[in-house]
């Protein structure tokens, strides 16, 4: 499905352990400056130069954290994000790398993981996917309040996004706010979200309610056939008899 890699990230982040938060200063995390090749990952115009960056720094091996192309994984993923700061798959890979290494700034990366997300959101505040991935990362880091802020912001931007609704449900489930968790779960599944994990958690807590079934549509009766045309009136025998 379209967001399969992001769903996999959500599972990976859920399994990750919390690490100490690192607050980046402005000097540590300067704003993104657009390059001749690069820009907004969601812009068709800016993406025209995407292959130039990906072909040399973001192969499938880099994305899956198998090995780097020009050096360390952190350097190659970081290079990609320095050109396309809201590159969704690169952000996801940087988050997974930080969790794998239990490091807020993986080897070779110029900035912390959180800084890469902050640069992405500052440059492209409309990008709901970047906010969603950041929210999942913050959740894995144990920063629940900040994670909820990002997921709520993403939900306001895209209320019909099934994955965001699902992640919000997980967030409220963790907080034991079951009514909110159930509401977001119902919406996520109504929008077609495929994974049953949130539903199973609600069931285990005795808080899941099957959504009401829509009332059956009333049976439609066949329309009556049009009445046969009456023949032209004929004069009665009495009327037809000549005087």
Secondary structure, 3 states (H helix, E strand, C coil): CCCHHHHHHHHHHHHCCCCCCCCCCCCCCCCCCCCCCCCCCCCCCHHHHHHHHHHHHCCHHHHCCCCCCCCCHHHHHHHHHHHCCCCHHHHHHHHHHHHHHCCCCCCCCCCCHHHHHHHHHHHCCCCHHHHHHHHHHHHHCCCHHHHHHHHHHHHHHCCCCHHHHHHHHHHHHHCCCHHHHHHHHHHHHHCCCCCCHHHHHHHHCCCCCCCCCCCCCCCCCCCCCCCCCCCCCCCCHHHHCCC
